[in-house]
Amino acid sequence: MKRKTRVGTLSGVALGLTLTGVALAPTASAWDGNTHVNRCGILRNQNCGHGGVADNNRRVFAYDQRSDDAGFRTNYRMINGVVDYIKDPDGNGGGSGQVWTPSPVSAYQVCSEQSGGPAFWFCSDWISVL
């Protein structure tokens, strides 16, 4: 009879420790995002690049994936109301653009900077991450 009580007690303690560990674990970056723009190339159906938000909405990045003289940018809005952008201008393997923000990001938009100015850029819709 004592053996059953001891097993029950140990099971209860193990369950309690597991639940405590889950409750105290850091939150995952469930709202982080990564978005592509597929409007490049001759037929306008190839990937231009991608950008988004990572690390609990504090790091914004932009990756230009084509050497076509068009840059790639990620526009972002922080929860404090400030709107800014980061860009990767080259697309030739020279790295990427990324920035750590002073305030969490609430939404972002990615754009391929085509020649002719902003009126000719291919941009995603604004994507909410909070």
Stockholm file with secondary structure:
# STOCKHOLM 1.0

chainA/1-130         MKRKTRVGTLSGVALGLTLTGVALAPTASAWDGNTHVNRCGILRNQNCGHGGVADNNRRVFAYDQRSDDAGFRTNYRMINGVVDYIKDPDGNGGGSGQVWTPSPVSAYQVCSEQSGGPAFWFCSDWISVL
#=GR chainA/1-130 SS CHHHHHHHHHHHHHHHHHHHHHHHSCCCCTTCEEEEECCBTTTTCBCCEEEEEETTTTEEEEEECCCSSCEEEEEEEETTSCEEEEEECCCSSSCCEEEECSSCEEEEEEEEECTTCGGGCEECCCEECC
#=GC SS_cons         CHHHHHHHHHHHHHHHHHHHHHHHSCCCCTTCEEEEECCBTTTTCBCCEEEEEETTTTEEEEEECCCSSCEEEEEEEETTSCEEEEEECCCSSSCCEEEECSSCEEEEEEEEECTTCGGGCEECCCEECC
//
